[in-house]
Amino acid sequence: MKHLSINVSGLVQGVGFRYSVVQLADKMGVVGTVRNEMDGSVSIEAEADERILYIFLSKVKASPSPFGRVDKLDYTFSDDVKSYRKFTVIG
C-alpha cells in the first residue's frame, strides 16, 4: 500500500472532475480524498497498491471528466499511508 498526492491544474473545477475522480477511484479500489483548491486546481490524496496508483494517475492525467482538461499534474508517492476507508469529496 502506497500514498499518492496529486495536484491537477487546467479545466478541473465546475466540470464534474471531482465526482469523476471518485467514480474512477471506486472502480479501481482506490481510497482517499479529492478537493477543490482556491487557486482553481484540484488536490487528490489516494491510497492503493503502487501498481494500481500508477494506472489511476495515468487516468487522472487523461481527465476522467469528459468536460475537463488537465494542463498540469504534479504528484508524489510516499509510504505515509493514512488508511482511508473510502474515496470522498471534501468541500
PyMOL Python script that loads the backbone (N, CA, C, O; Angstrom):
from pymol import cmd

cmd.read_pdbstr("""\
ATOM      1  N   MET A   1       0.850  -1.185   0.000  1.00  0.00           N
ATOM      2  CA  MET A   1       0.000   0.000   0.000  1.00  0.00           C
ATOM      3  C   MET A   1       0.888   1.238   0.000  1.00  0.00           C
ATOM      4  O   MET A   1       1.816   1.361   0.800  1.00  0.00           O
ATOM      5  N   LYS A   2       0.579   2.159  -0.924  1.00  0.00           N
ATOM      6  CA  LYS A   2       1.306   3.420  -1.050  1.00  0.00           C
ATOM      7  C   LYS A   2       0.329   4.583  -0.982  1.00  0.00           C
ATOM      8  O   LYS A   2      -0.875   4.420  -1.179  1.00  0.00           O
ATOM      9  N   HIS A   3       0.878   5.765  -0.697  1.00  0.00           N
ATOM     10  CA  HIS A   3       0.103   7.005  -0.684  1.00  0.00           C
ATOM     11  C   HIS A   3       0.559   7.851  -1.868  1.00  0.00           C
ATOM     12  O   HIS A   3       1.755   7.960  -2.137  1.00  0.00           O
ATOM     13  N   LEU A   4      -0.400   8.450  -2.574  1.00  0.00           N
ATOM     14  CA  LEU A   4      -0.120   9.290  -3.726  1.00  0.00           C
ATOM     15  C   LEU A   4      -0.820  10.630  -3.537  1.00  0.00           C
ATOM     16  O   LEU A   4      -2.035  10.678  -3.347  1.00  0.00           O
ATOM     17  N   SER A   5      -0.055  11.717  -3.589  1.00  0.00           N
ATOM     18  CA  SER A   5      -0.613  13.071  -3.547  1.00  0.00           C
ATOM     19  C   SER A   5      -0.518  13.660  -4.947  1.00  0.00           C
ATOM     20  O   SER A   5       0.547  13.643  -5.565  1.00  0.00           O
ATOM     21  N   ILE A   6      -1.645  14.187  -5.449  1.00  0.00           N
ATOM     22  CA  ILE A   6      -1.701  14.739  -6.800  1.00  0.00           C
ATOM     23  C   ILE A   6      -2.295  16.140  -6.732  1.00  0.00           C
ATOM     24  O   ILE A   6      -3.246  16.381  -5.987  1.00  0.00           O
ATOM     25  N   ASN A   7      -1.735  17.062  -7.510  1.00  0.00           N
ATOM     26  CA  ASN A   7      -2.351  18.367  -7.704  1.00  0.00           C
ATOM     27  C   ASN A   7      -2.539  18.544  -9.206  1.00  0.00           C
ATOM     28  O   ASN A   7      -1.586  18.452  -9.980  1.00  0.00           O
ATOM     29  N   VAL A   8      -3.787  18.801  -9.609  1.00  0.00           N
ATOM     30  CA  VAL A   8      -4.153  18.876 -11.022  1.00  0.00           C
ATOM     31  C   VAL A   8      -4.608  20.292 -11.362  1.00  0.00           C
ATOM     32  O   VAL A   8      -5.459  20.857 -10.676  1.00  0.00           O
ATOM     33  N   SER A   9      -4.039  20.863 -12.422  1.00  0.00           N
ATOM     34  CA  SER A   9      -4.435  22.185 -12.904  1.00  0.00           C
ATOM     35  C   SER A   9      -4.952  22.068 -14.329  1.00  0.00           C
ATOM     36  O   SER A   9      -4.586  21.159 -15.074  1.00  0.00           O
ATOM     37  N   GLY A  10      -5.808  23.009 -14.683  1.00  0.00           N
ATOM     38  CA  GLY A  10      -6.408  23.034 -16.010  1.00  0.00           C
ATOM     39  C   GLY A  10      -7.877  23.367 -15.861  1.00  0.00           C
ATOM     40  O   GLY A  10      -8.251  24.130 -14.971  1.00  0.00           O
ATOM     41  N   LEU A  11      -8.706  22.812 -16.710  1.00  0.00           N
ATOM     42  CA  LEU A  11     -10.151  22.976 -16.591  1.00  0.00           C
ATOM     43  C   LEU A  11     -10.666  21.826 -15.722  1.00  0.00           C
ATOM     44  O   LEU A  11     -11.172  20.823 -16.225  1.00  0.00           O
ATOM     45  N   VAL A  12     -10.522  21.999 -14.395  1.00  0.00           N
ATOM     46  CA  VAL A  12     -10.819  20.910 -13.464  1.00  0.00           C
ATOM     47  C   VAL A  12     -11.830  21.294 -12.383  1.00  0.00           C
ATOM     48  O   VAL A  12     -12.136  20.481 -11.512  1.00  0.00           O
ATOM     49  N   GLN A  13     -12.345  22.509 -12.428  1.00  0.00           N
ATOM     50  CA  GLN A  13     -13.400  22.903 -11.497  1.00  0.00           C
ATOM     51  C   GLN A  13     -14.637  23.299 -12.290  1.00  0.00           C
ATOM     52  O   GLN A  13     -14.544  23.955 -13.328  1.00  0.00           O
ATOM     53  N   GLY A  14     -15.800  22.887 -11.783  1.00  0.00           N
ATOM     54  CA  GLY A  14     -17.058  23.215 -12.446  1.00  0.00           C
ATOM     55  C   GLY A  14     -17.394  22.335 -13.631  1.00  0.00           C
ATOM     56  O   GLY A  14     -18.282  22.663 -14.417  1.00  0.00           O
ATOM     57  N   VAL A  15     -16.686  21.206 -13.769  1.00  0.00           N
ATOM     58  CA  VAL A  15     -16.915  20.306 -14.908  1.00  0.00           C
ATOM     59  C   VAL A  15     -17.147  18.854 -14.457  1.00  0.00           C
ATOM     60  O   VAL A  15     -17.082  17.931 -15.270  1.00  0.00           O
ATOM     61  N   GLY A  16     -17.417  18.659 -13.164  1.00  0.00           N
ATOM     62  CA  GLY A  16     -17.644  17.307 -12.650  1.00  0.00           C
ATOM     63  C   GLY A  16     -16.369  16.508 -12.441  1.00  0.00           C
ATOM     64  O   GLY A  16     -16.416  15.285 -12.307  1.00  0.00           O
ATOM     65  N   PHE A  17     -15.240  17.184 -12.412  1.00  0.00           N
ATOM     66  CA  PHE A  17     -13.953  16.491 -12.305  1.00  0.00           C
ATOM     67  C   PHE A  17     -13.843  15.685 -11.010  1.00  0.00           C
ATOM     68  O   PHE A  17     -13.469  14.513 -11.035  1.00  0.00           O
ATOM     69  N   ARG A  18     -14.170  16.318  -9.873  1.00  0.00           N
ATOM     70  CA  ARG A  18     -14.042  15.616  -8.589  1.00  0.00           C
ATOM     71  C   ARG A  18     -14.908  14.368  -8.545  1.00  0.00           C
ATOM     72  O   ARG A  18     -14.460  13.322  -8.074  1.00  0.00           O
ATOM     73  N   TYR A  19     -16.136  14.461  -9.026  1.00  0.00           N
ATOM     74  CA  TYR A  19     -17.029  13.312  -8.980  1.00  0.00           C
ATOM     75  C   TYR A  19     -16.597  12.226  -9.955  1.00  0.00           C
ATOM     76  O   TYR A  19     -16.801  11.040  -9.695  1.00  0.00           O
ATOM     77  N   SER A  20     -16.008  12.618 -11.063  1.00  0.00           N
ATOM     78  CA  SER A  20     -15.451  11.636 -11.991  1.00  0.00           C
ATOM     79  C   SER A  20     -14.254  10.919 -11.370  1.00  0.00           C
ATOM     80  O   SER A  20     -14.057   9.724 -11.596  1.00  0.00           O
ATOM     81  N   VAL A  21     -13.453  11.648 -10.587  1.00  0.00           N
ATOM     82  CA  VAL A  21     -12.321  11.030  -9.880  1.00  0.00           C
ATOM     83  C   VAL A  21     -12.831  10.017  -8.861  1.00  0.00           C
ATOM     84  O   VAL A  21     -12.255   8.938  -8.721  1.00  0.00           O
ATOM     85  N   VAL A  22     -13.908  10.353  -8.145  1.00  0.00           N
ATOM     86  CA  VAL A  22     -14.490   9.417  -7.169  1.00  0.00           C
ATOM     87  C   VAL A  22     -14.961   8.148  -7.870  1.00  0.00           C
ATOM     88  O   VAL A  22     -14.694   7.045  -7.395  1.00  0.00           O
ATOM     89  N   GLN A  23     -15.655   8.293  -8.990  1.00  0.00           N
ATOM     90  CA  GLN A  23     -16.131   7.119  -9.727  1.00  0.00           C
ATOM     91  C   GLN A  23     -14.963   6.253 -10.198  1.00  0.00           C
ATOM     92  O   GLN A  23     -15.014   5.027 -10.104  1.00  0.00           O
ATOM     93  N   LEU A  24     -13.918   6.892 -10.701  1.00  0.00           N
ATOM     94  CA  LEU A  24     -12.728   6.173 -11.136  1.00  0.00           C
ATOM     95  C   LEU A  24     -12.087   5.432  -9.967  1.00  0.00           C
ATOM     96  O   LEU A  24     -11.751   4.253 -10.079  1.00  0.00           O
ATOM     97  N   ALA A  25     -11.922   6.124  -8.854  1.00  0.00           N
ATOM     98  CA  ALA A  25     -11.307   5.520  -7.667  1.00  0.00           C
ATOM     99  C   ALA A  25     -12.119   4.330  -7.171  1.00  0.00           C
ATOM    100  O   ALA A  25     -11.561   3.279  -6.854  1.00  0.00           O
ATOM    101  N   ASP A  26     -13.434   4.499  -7.105  1.00  0.00           N
ATOM    102  CA  ASP A  26     -14.288   3.406  -6.646  1.00  0.00           C
ATOM    103  C   ASP A  26     -14.169   2.192  -7.557  1.00  0.00           C
ATOM    104  O   ASP A  26     -14.128   1.056  -7.084  1.00  0.00           O
ATOM    105  N   LYS A  27     -14.113   2.431  -8.858  1.00  0.00           N
ATOM    106  CA  LYS A  27     -13.995   1.346  -9.834  1.00  0.00           C
ATOM    107  C   LYS A  27     -12.659   0.604  -9.683  1.00  0.00           C
ATOM    108  O   LYS A  27     -12.579  -0.604  -9.909  1.00  0.00           O
ATOM    109  N   MET A  28     -11.610   1.351  -9.294  1.00  0.00           N
ATOM    110  CA  MET A  28     -10.267   0.771  -9.212  1.00  0.00           C
ATOM    111  C   MET A  28      -9.892   0.290  -7.810  1.00  0.00           C
ATOM    112  O   MET A  28      -8.829  -0.304  -7.630  1.00  0.00           O
ATOM    113  N   GLY A  29     -10.747   0.537  -6.817  1.00  0.00           N
ATOM    114  CA  GLY A  29     -10.429   0.128  -5.449  1.00  0.00           C
ATOM    115  C   GLY A  29      -9.445   1.052  -4.762  1.00  0.00           C
ATOM    116  O   GLY A  29      -8.719   0.630  -3.862  1.00  0.00           O
ATOM    117  N   VAL A  30      -9.414   2.314  -5.180  1.00  0.00           N
ATOM    118  CA  VAL A  30      -8.537   3.321  -4.588  1.00  0.00           C
ATOM    119  C   VAL A  30      -9.320   4.071  -3.515  1.00  0.00           C
ATOM    120  O   VAL A  30     -10.491   4.392  -3.713  1.00  0.00           O
ATOM    121  N   VAL A  31      -8.678   4.352  -2.376  1.00  0.00           N
ATOM    122  CA  VAL A  31      -9.313   5.120  -1.307  1.00  0.00           C
ATOM    123  C   VAL A  31      -8.581   6.443  -1.141  1.00  0.00           C
ATOM    124  O   VAL A  31      -7.409   6.562  -1.498  1.00  0.00           O
ATOM    125  N   GLY A  32      -9.293   7.458  -0.586  1.00  0.00           N
ATOM    126  CA  GLY A  32      -8.653   8.744  -0.370  1.00  0.00           C
ATOM    127  C   GLY A  32      -9.642   9.882  -0.421  1.00  0.00           C
ATOM    128  O   GLY A  32     -10.808   9.726  -0.058  1.00  0.00           O
ATOM    129  N   THR A  33      -9.162  11.055  -0.884  1.00  0.00           N
ATOM    130  CA  THR A  33      -9.986  12.257  -0.936  1.00  0.00           C
ATOM    131  C   THR A  33      -9.667  13.071  -2.181  1.00  0.00           C
ATOM    132  O   THR A  33      -8.608  12.921  -2.791  1.00  0.00           O
ATOM    133  N   VAL A  34     -10.610  13.936  -2.542  1.00  0.00           N
ATOM    134  CA  VAL A  34     -10.410  14.896  -3.631  1.00  0.00           C
ATOM    135  C   VAL A  34     -11.077  16.198  -3.212  1.00  0.00           C
ATOM    136  O   VAL A  34     -12.167  16.188  -2.639  1.00  0.00           O
ATOM    137  N   ARG A  35     -10.411  17.337  -3.503  1.00  0.00           N
ATOM    138  CA  ARG A  35     -10.992  18.629  -3.124  1.00  0.00           C
ATOM    139  C   ARG A  35     -10.532  19.727  -4.073  1.00  0.00           C
ATOM    140  O   ARG A  35      -9.445  19.663  -4.646  1.00  0.00           O
ATOM    141  N   ASN A  36     -11.389  20.740  -4.225  1.00  0.00           N
ATOM    142  CA  ASN A  36     -11.033  21.938  -4.985  1.00  0.00           C
ATOM    143  C   ASN A  36     -10.124  22.815  -4.141  1.00  0.00           C
ATOM    144  O   ASN A  36     -10.280  22.900  -2.923  1.00  0.00           O
ATOM    145  N   GLU A  37      -9.179  23.461  -4.797  1.00  0.00           N
ATOM    146  CA  GLU A  37      -8.290  24.408  -4.128  1.00  0.00           C
ATOM    147  C   GLU A  37      -8.665  25.827  -4.551  1.00  0.00           C
ATOM    148  O   GLU A  37      -9.282  26.030  -5.597  1.00  0.00           O
ATOM    149  N   MET A  38      -8.292  26.796  -3.737  1.00  0.00           N
ATOM    150  CA  MET A  38      -8.621  28.195  -4.004  1.00  0.00           C
ATOM    151  C   MET A  38      -7.983  28.712  -5.298  1.00  0.00           C
ATOM    152  O   MET A  38      -8.506  29.645  -5.907  1.00  0.00           O
ATOM    153  N   ASP A  39      -6.872  28.125  -5.724  1.00  0.00           N
ATOM    154  CA  ASP A  39      -6.188  28.586  -6.934  1.00  0.00           C
ATOM    155  C   ASP A  39      -6.775  28.000  -8.223  1.00  0.00           C
ATOM    156  O   ASP A  39      -6.243  28.233  -9.308  1.00  0.00           O
ATOM    157  N   GLY A  40      -7.875  27.238  -8.103  1.00  0.00           N
ATOM    158  CA  GLY A  40      -8.519  26.642  -9.275  1.00  0.00           C
ATOM    159  C   GLY A  40      -8.063  25.237  -9.586  1.00  0.00           C
ATOM    160  O   GLY A  40      -8.585  24.605 -10.505  1.00  0.00           O
ATOM    161  N   SER A  41      -7.095  24.735  -8.836  1.00  0.00           N
ATOM    162  CA  SER A  41      -6.619  23.366  -9.042  1.00  0.00           C
ATOM    163  C   SER A  41      -7.452  22.388  -8.205  1.00  0.00           C
ATOM    164  O   SER A  41      -8.323  22.797  -7.437  1.00  0.00           O
ATOM    165  N   VAL A  42      -7.173  21.114  -8.365  1.00  0.00           N
ATOM    166  CA  VAL A  42      -7.807  20.053  -7.581  1.00  0.00           C
ATOM    167  C   VAL A  42      -6.707  19.216  -6.951  1.00  0.00           C
ATOM    168  O   VAL A  42      -5.740  18.840  -7.614  1.00  0.00           O
ATOM    169  N   SER A  43      -6.864  18.926  -5.651  1.00  0.00           N
ATOM    170  CA  SER A  43      -5.910  18.077  -4.935  1.00  0.00           C
ATOM    171  C   SER A  43      -6.540  16.716  -4.663  1.00  0.00           C
ATOM    172  O   SER A  43      -7.703  16.608  -4.274  1.00  0.00           O
ATOM    173  N   ILE A  44      -5.735  15.686  -4.882  1.00  0.00           N
ATOM    174  CA  ILE A  44      -6.175  14.305  -4.680  1.00  0.00           C
ATOM    175  C   ILE A  44      -5.189  13.609  -3.759  1.00  0.00           C
ATOM    176  O   ILE A  44      -3.977  13.694  -3.956  1.00  0.00           O
ATOM    177  N   GLU A  45      -5.710  12.926  -2.760  1.00  0.00           N
ATOM    178  CA  GLU A  45      -4.922  12.042  -1.901  1.00  0.00           C
ATOM    179  C   GLU A  45      -5.451  10.640  -2.164  1.00  0.00           C
ATOM    180  O   GLU A  45      -6.644  10.394  -1.988  1.00  0.00           O
ATOM    181  N   ALA A  46      -4.603   9.726  -2.576  1.00  0.00           N
ATOM    182  CA  ALA A  46      -5.046   8.395  -2.976  1.00  0.00           C
ATOM    183  C   ALA A  46      -4.154   7.316  -2.361  1.00  0.00           C
ATOM    184  O   ALA A  46      -2.949   7.505  -2.197  1.00  0.00           O
ATOM    185  N   GLU A  47      -4.765   6.192  -2.027  1.00  0.00           N
ATOM    186  CA  GLU A  47      -4.022   5.051  -1.486  1.00  0.00           C
ATOM    187  C   GLU A  47      -4.496   3.747  -2.118  1.00  0.00           C
ATOM    188  O   GLU A  47      -5.693   3.504  -2.269  1.00  0.00           O
ATOM    189  N   ALA A  48      -3.532   2.927  -2.477  1.00  0.00           N
ATOM    190  CA  ALA A  48      -3.769   1.602  -3.055  1.00  0.00           C
ATOM    191  C   ALA A  48      -2.409   0.960  -3.276  1.00  0.00           C
ATOM    192  O   ALA A  48      -1.382   1.520  -2.892  1.00  0.00           O
ATOM    193  N   ASP A  49      -2.401  -0.203  -3.890  1.00  0.00           N
ATOM    194  CA  ASP A  49      -1.134  -0.803  -4.285  1.00  0.00           C
ATOM    195  C   ASP A  49      -0.469   0.101  -5.319  1.00  0.00           C
ATOM    196  O   ASP A  49      -1.150   0.750  -6.113  1.00  0.00           O
ATOM    197  N   GLU A  50       0.836   0.141  -5.307  1.00  0.00           N
ATOM    198  CA  GLU A  50       1.579   1.053  -6.179  1.00  0.00           C
ATOM    199  C   GLU A  50       1.225   0.874  -7.651  1.00  0.00           C
ATOM    200  O   GLU A  50       1.084   1.860  -8.375  1.00  0.00           O
ATOM    201  N   ARG A  51       1.084  -0.345  -8.094  1.00  0.00           N
ATOM    202  CA  ARG A  51       0.745  -0.628  -9.497  1.00  0.00           C
ATOM    203  C   ARG A  51      -0.599   0.005  -9.857  1.00  0.00           C
ATOM    204  O   ARG A  51      -0.739   0.602 -10.924  1.00  0.00           O
ATOM    205  N   ILE A  52      -1.576  -0.123  -8.977  1.00  0.00           N
ATOM    206  CA  ILE A  52      -2.903   0.464  -9.193  1.00  0.00           C
ATOM    207  C   ILE A  52      -2.808   1.985  -9.219  1.00  0.00           C
ATOM    208  O   ILE A  52      -3.467   2.633 -10.033  1.00  0.00           O
ATOM    209  N   LEU A  53      -1.993   2.559  -8.333  1.00  0.00           N
ATOM    210  CA  LEU A  53      -1.861   4.018  -8.279  1.00  0.00           C
ATOM    211  C   LEU A  53      -1.259   4.590  -9.562  1.00  0.00           C
ATOM    212  O   LEU A  53      -1.640   5.681  -9.986  1.00  0.00           O
ATOM    213  N   TYR A  54      -0.335   3.877 -10.179  1.00  0.00           N
ATOM    214  CA  TYR A  54       0.233   4.354 -11.444  1.00  0.00           C
ATOM    215  C   TYR A  54      -0.833   4.369 -12.548  1.00  0.00           C
ATOM    216  O   TYR A  54      -0.859   5.283 -13.373  1.00  0.00           O
ATOM    217  N   ILE A  55      -1.695   3.377 -12.563  1.00  0.00           N
ATOM    218  CA  ILE A  55      -2.792   3.346 -13.541  1.00  0.00           C
ATOM    219  C   ILE A  55      -3.781   4.473 -13.241  1.00  0.00           C
ATOM    220  O   ILE A  55      -4.227   5.168 -14.153  1.00  0.00           O
ATOM    221  N   PHE A  56      -4.125   4.653 -11.953  1.00  0.00           N
ATOM    222  CA  PHE A  56      -5.020   5.724 -11.520  1.00  0.00           C
ATOM    223  C   PHE A  56      -4.451   7.077 -11.949  1.00  0.00           C
ATOM    224  O   PHE A  56      -5.178   7.918 -12.477  1.00  0.00           O
ATOM    225  N   LEU A  57      -3.167   7.283 -11.725  1.00  0.00           N
ATOM    226  CA  LEU A  57      -2.501   8.525 -12.094  1.00  0.00           C
ATOM    227  C   LEU A  57      -2.614   8.794 -13.598  1.00  0.00           C
ATOM    228  O   LEU A  57      -2.887   9.923 -14.005  1.00  0.00           O
ATOM    229  N   SER A  58      -2.411   7.786 -14.405  1.00  0.00           N
ATOM    230  CA  SER A  58      -2.495   7.973 -15.857  1.00  0.00           C
ATOM    231  C   SER A  58      -3.914   8.322 -16.283  1.00  0.00           C
ATOM    232  O   SER A  58      -4.102   9.109 -17.210  1.00  0.00           O
ATOM    233  N   LYS A  59      -4.906   7.756 -15.628  1.00  0.00           N
ATOM    234  CA  LYS A  59      -6.298   8.058 -15.954  1.00  0.00           C
ATOM    235  C   LYS A  59      -6.688   9.455 -15.480  1.00  0.00           C
ATOM    236  O   LYS A  59      -7.466  10.133 -16.151  1.00  0.00           O
ATOM    237  N   VAL A  60      -6.167   9.896 -14.344  1.00  0.00           N
ATOM    238  CA  VAL A  60      -6.417  11.265 -13.885  1.00  0.00           C
ATOM    239  C   VAL A  60      -5.772  12.251 -14.856  1.00  0.00           C
ATOM    240  O   VAL A  60      -6.366  13.275 -15.193  1.00  0.00           O
ATOM    241  N   LYS A  61      -4.566  11.943 -15.301  1.00  0.00           N
ATOM    242  CA  LYS A  61      -3.856  12.816 -16.244  1.00  0.00           C
ATOM    243  C   LYS A  61      -4.633  12.987 -17.543  1.00  0.00           C
ATOM    244  O   LYS A  61      -4.579  14.048 -18.165  1.00  0.00           O
ATOM    245  N   ALA A  62      -5.349  11.953 -17.952  1.00  0.00           N
ATOM    246  CA  ALA A  62      -6.156  11.999 -19.176  1.00  0.00           C
ATOM    247  C   ALA A  62      -7.528  12.642 -18.932  1.00  0.00           C
ATOM    248  O   ALA A  62      -8.321  12.747 -19.868  1.00  0.00           O
ATOM    249  N   SER A  63      -7.823  13.066 -17.723  1.00  0.00           N
ATOM    250  CA  SER A  63      -9.080  13.672 -17.268  1.00  0.00           C
ATOM    251  C   SER A  63     -10.244  12.682 -17.296  1.00  0.00           C
ATOM    252  O   SER A  63     -10.773  12.362 -18.360  1.00  0.00           O
ATOM    253  N   PRO A  64     -10.633  12.203 -16.118  1.00  0.00           N
ATOM    254  CA  PRO A  64     -11.779  11.290 -16.054  1.00  0.00           C
ATOM    255  C   PRO A  64     -13.099  11.982 -16.398  1.00  0.00           C
ATOM    256  O   PRO A  64     -14.084  11.307 -16.696  1.00  0.00           O
ATOM    257  N   SER A  65     -13.136  13.317 -16.361  1.00  0.00           N
ATOM    258  CA  SER A  65     -14.328  14.072 -16.724  1.00  0.00           C
ATOM    259  C   SER A  65     -14.283  14.398 -18.217  1.00  0.00           C
ATOM    260  O   SER A  65     -13.295  14.954 -18.696  1.00  0.00           O
ATOM    261  N   PRO A  66     -15.342  14.057 -18.957  1.00  0.00           N
ATOM    262  CA  PRO A  66     -15.327  14.347 -20.398  1.00  0.00           C
ATOM    263  C   PRO A  66     -15.290  15.850 -20.705  1.00  0.00           C
ATOM    264  O   PRO A  66     -14.929  16.244 -21.814  1.00  0.00           O
ATOM    265  N   PHE A  67     -15.660  16.683 -19.734  1.00  0.00           N
ATOM    266  CA  PHE A  67     -15.677  18.127 -19.941  1.00  0.00           C
ATOM    267  C   PHE A  67     -14.436  18.810 -19.364  1.00  0.00           C
ATOM    268  O   PHE A  67     -14.256  20.017 -19.524  1.00  0.00           O
ATOM    269  N   GLY A  68     -13.584  18.035 -18.694  1.00  0.00           N
ATOM    270  CA  GLY A  68     -12.384  18.588 -18.073  1.00  0.00           C
ATOM    271  C   GLY A  68     -11.182  18.539 -18.989  1.00  0.00           C
ATOM    272  O   GLY A  68     -11.195  17.895 -20.038  1.00  0.00           O
ATOM    273  N   ARG A  69     -10.136  19.242 -18.561  1.00  0.00           N
ATOM    274  CA  ARG A  69      -8.877  19.231 -19.306  1.00  0.00           C
ATOM    275  C   ARG A  69      -7.741  19.405 -18.296  1.00  0.00           C
ATOM    276  O   ARG A  69      -7.735  20.354 -17.512  1.00  0.00           O
ATOM    277  N   VAL A  70      -6.796  18.492 -18.324  1.00  0.00           N
ATOM    278  CA  VAL A  70      -5.644  18.572 -17.433  1.00  0.00           C
ATOM    279  C   VAL A  70      -4.489  19.215 -18.184  1.00  0.00           C
ATOM    280  O   VAL A  70      -4.023  18.692 -19.196  1.00  0.00           O
ATOM    281  N   ASP A  71      -4.027  20.368 -17.671  1.00  0.00           N
ATOM    282  CA  ASP A  71      -2.895  21.063 -18.275  1.00  0.00           C
ATOM    283  C   ASP A  71      -1.593  20.759 -17.539  1.00  0.00           C
ATOM    284  O   ASP A  71      -0.522  20.723 -18.146  1.00  0.00           O
ATOM    285  N   LYS A  72      -1.692  20.542 -16.238  1.00  0.00           N
ATOM    286  CA  LYS A  72      -0.509  20.291 -15.423  1.00  0.00           C
ATOM    287  C   LYS A  72      -0.874  19.329 -14.303  1.00  0.00           C
ATOM    288  O   LYS A  72      -1.950  19.433 -13.713  1.00  0.00           O
ATOM    289  N   LEU A  73       0.017  18.400 -14.015  1.00  0.00           N
ATOM    290  CA  LEU A  73      -0.212  17.416 -12.966  1.00  0.00           C
ATOM    291  C   LEU A  73       1.090  17.219 -12.202  1.00  0.00           C
ATOM    292  O   LEU A  73       2.097  16.803 -12.775  1.00  0.00           O
ATOM    293  N   ASP A  74       1.068  17.517 -10.913  1.00  0.00           N
ATOM    294  CA  ASP A  74       2.214  17.276 -10.036  1.00  0.00           C
ATOM    295  C   ASP A  74       1.836  16.171  -9.069  1.00  0.00           C
ATOM    296  O   ASP A  74       0.702  16.125  -8.593  1.00  0.00           O
ATOM    297  N   TYR A  75       2.771  15.281  -8.774  1.00  0.00           N
ATOM    298  CA  TYR A  75       2.451  14.186  -7.854  1.00  0.00           C
ATOM    299  C   TYR A  75       3.683  13.724  -7.088  1.00  0.00           C
ATOM    300  O   TYR A  75       4.821  13.903  -7.523  1.00  0.00           O
ATOM    301  N   THR A  76       3.417  13.130  -5.942  1.00  0.00           N
ATOM    302  CA  THR A  76       4.474  12.498  -5.142  1.00  0.00           C
ATOM    303  C   THR A  76       3.923  11.218  -4.522  1.00  0.00           C
ATOM    304  O   THR A  76       2.774  11.170  -4.083  1.00  0.00           O
ATOM    305  N   PHE A  77       4.750  10.196  -4.495  1.00  0.00           N
ATOM    306  CA  PHE A  77       4.433   8.949  -3.813  1.00  0.00           C
ATOM    307  C   PHE A  77       5.106   8.962  -2.451  1.00  0.00           C
ATOM    308  O   PHE A  77       6.175   9.550  -2.286  1.00  0.00           O
ATOM    309  N   SER A  78       4.476   8.310  -1.471  1.00  0.00           N
ATOM    310  CA  SER A  78       5.108   8.169  -0.160  1.00  0.00           C
ATOM    311  C   SER A  78       4.619   6.884   0.508  1.00  0.00           C
ATOM    312  O   SER A  78       3.680   6.236   0.046  1.00  0.00           O
ATOM    313  N   ASP A  79       5.278   6.543   1.599  1.00  0.00           N
ATOM    314  CA  ASP A  79       4.873   5.398   2.414  1.00  0.00           C
ATOM    315  C   ASP A  79       3.992   5.844   3.579  1.00  0.00           C
ATOM    316  O   ASP A  79       3.633   5.028   4.428  1.00  0.00           O
ATOM    317  N   ASP A  80       3.639   7.137   3.629  1.00  0.00           N
ATOM    318  CA  ASP A  80       2.850   7.711   4.717  1.00  0.00           C
ATOM    319  C   ASP A  80       1.355   7.426   4.489  1.00  0.00           C
ATOM    320  O   ASP A  80       0.585   8.322   4.142  1.00  0.00           O
ATOM    321  N   VAL A  81       0.967   6.169   4.690  1.00  0.00           N
ATOM    322  CA  VAL A  81      -0.404   5.725   4.447  1.00  0.00           C
ATOM    323  C   VAL A  81      -1.311   6.198   5.580  1.00  0.00           C
ATOM    324  O   VAL A  81      -1.002   6.012   6.757  1.00  0.00           O
ATOM    325  N   LYS A  82      -2.432   6.811   5.209  1.00  0.00           N
ATOM    326  CA  LYS A  82      -3.374   7.344   6.184  1.00  0.00           C
ATOM    327  C   LYS A  82      -4.543   6.400   6.441  1.00  0.00           C
ATOM    328  O   LYS A  82      -5.373   6.682   7.306  1.00  0.00           O
ATOM    329  N   SER A  83      -4.627   5.314   5.730  1.00  0.00           N
ATOM    330  CA  SER A  83      -5.655   4.281   5.914  1.00  0.00           C
ATOM    331  C   SER A  83      -7.078   4.812   5.765  1.00  0.00           C
ATOM    332  O   SER A  83      -7.920   4.604   6.639  1.00  0.00           O
ATOM    333  N   TYR A  84      -7.339   5.496   4.658  1.00  0.00           N
ATOM    334  CA  TYR A  84      -8.700   5.930   4.353  1.00  0.00           C
ATOM    335  C   TYR A  84      -9.585   4.707   4.207  1.00  0.00           C
ATOM    336  O   TYR A  84      -9.101   3.631   3.855  1.00  0.00           O
ATOM    337  N   ARG A  85     -10.884   4.858   4.475  1.00  0.00           N
ATOM    338  CA  ARG A  85     -11.827   3.754   4.356  1.00  0.00           C
ATOM    339  C   ARG A  85     -12.518   3.726   2.992  1.00  0.00           C
ATOM    340  O   ARG A  85     -12.900   2.662   2.504  1.00  0.00           O
ATOM    341  N   LYS A  86     -12.677   4.916   2.376  1.00  0.00           N
ATOM    342  CA  LYS A  86     -13.324   5.021   1.061  1.00  0.00           C
ATOM    343  C   LYS A  86     -12.766   6.264   0.371  1.00  0.00           C
ATOM    344  O   LYS A  86     -11.879   6.932   0.901  1.00  0.00           O
ATOM    345  N   PHE A  87     -13.292   6.563  -0.809  1.00  0.00           N
ATOM    346  CA  PHE A  87     -12.858   7.757  -1.544  1.00  0.00           C
ATOM    347  C   PHE A  87     -13.967   8.788  -1.450  1.00  0.00           C
ATOM    348  O   PHE A  87     -15.107   8.504  -1.818  1.00  0.00           O
ATOM    349  N   THR A  88     -13.648  10.001  -0.957  1.00  0.00           N
ATOM    350  CA  THR A  88     -14.672  11.014  -0.729  1.00  0.00           C
ATOM    351  C   THR A  88     -14.265  12.383  -1.271  1.00  0.00           C
ATOM    352  O   THR A  88     -13.083  12.697  -1.414  1.00  0.00           O
ATOM    353  N   VAL A  89     -15.284  13.178  -1.566  1.00  0.00           N
ATOM    354  CA  VAL A  89     -15.103  14.575  -1.960  1.00  0.00           C
ATOM    355  C   VAL A  89     -15.088  15.410  -0.691  1.00  0.00           C
ATOM    356  O   VAL A  89     -15.961  15.257   0.164  1.00  0.00           O
ATOM    357  N   ILE A  90     -14.110  16.287  -0.561  1.00  0.00           N
ATOM    358  CA  ILE A  90     -14.030  17.216   0.577  1.00  0.00           C
ATOM    359  C   ILE A  90     -14.424  18.594   0.074  1.00  0.00           C
ATOM    360  O   ILE A  90     -13.863  19.092  -0.902  1.00  0.00           O
ATOM    361  N   GLY A  91     -15.394  19.209   0.746  1.00  0.00           N
ATOM    362  CA  GLY A  91     -15.802  20.571   0.411  1.00  0.00           C
ATOM    363  C   GLY A  91     -16.691  20.726  -0.751  1.00  0.00           C
ATOM    364  O   GLY A  91     -17.074  21.845  -1.090  1.00  0.00           O
TER     365      GLY A  91
END
""", "prot")
cmd.dss("prot")
cmd.show_as("cartoon", "prot")
cmd.util.cbc("prot")
cmd.orient("prot")
